[in-house]
Amino acid sequence: MNNASCPIRAFQRVKGTGNMNSKIIFFDIDGTIFSHTTMSVPESTRAAIKKAQANGHLAFINTGRTSSEIDNEITDIGFDGYICGCGTYISYQGNLLHQEVVSAEITRELIKDLRSCHLEAVLEGPQHSYFDTQINNQVIMQIKKEQEPGGKVKSFNDPDIRFSKFCIWPSSREGYLIFYEKYMDKFDFIGRGTSFFEVIPKNFSKATGIHFILDYLKLSQEDTYAIGDSANDLSMLKCVKHSIAMGNAVREVLSEVSYVTDDVDKDGVAKALKHYEII
């Protein structure tokens, strides 16, 4: 594993209160603790996380979802902290430690360029997700439909957009390349299969969130565990001591980890925590 320090901007720190003997486990959400087959968290996963905490260990969410996209299905488990939006939002025991949002100046230019390059997108913020007025992509339509009941949907025309990261669905390679070349110095682009890209501000990732929390809680890198399944989990998996892939993980993740557990729907999380004697 590559355990080199990850780049991170200067944060305003306050003294942490972590147990120096604790192990800390970072959990991805989608495809890891949340099943898209049952659209729920398996009961074995809930029980395993609770038992790990009862044994004195810390359980953190580390997800590409922004904080506005974390629903009660996840929060009801009772995690010790959250790293959301690929490191752009960090909290511990209900206290917000850092929140990154894209400047209003960049936001105005970026929306104009998304439209001119024919890129459909969702801008994901700490309180809301933002959608263009004209949507053709079926995936984006479904995302909007799912978020509307919670009142978390706003428009690209909103005068006070506050977003931390975004996803794009290119309709042409040419338009994507024009957009990428303009913004490659400001954002990292993570390919998510063949259909879309996750776009995160430079110097932020799931890994930078981990390093921030380890520093804040004064915990050793030797006691770190992470479990995930997709391409945006790679930075997280590469910077912990014990990296775990779900059995349903994508190929590039399976080749980079210390241990491969079972699928999300086959008690994969519980089996992994038992393997490492965390529960």
Order of alpha helices (4+ residues) and beta strands (2+ residues): beta-alpha-beta-alpha-beta-beta-beta-alpha-beta-beta-alpha-beta-beta-alpha-beta-beta-alpha-beta-alpha-beta-alpha-beta-alpha
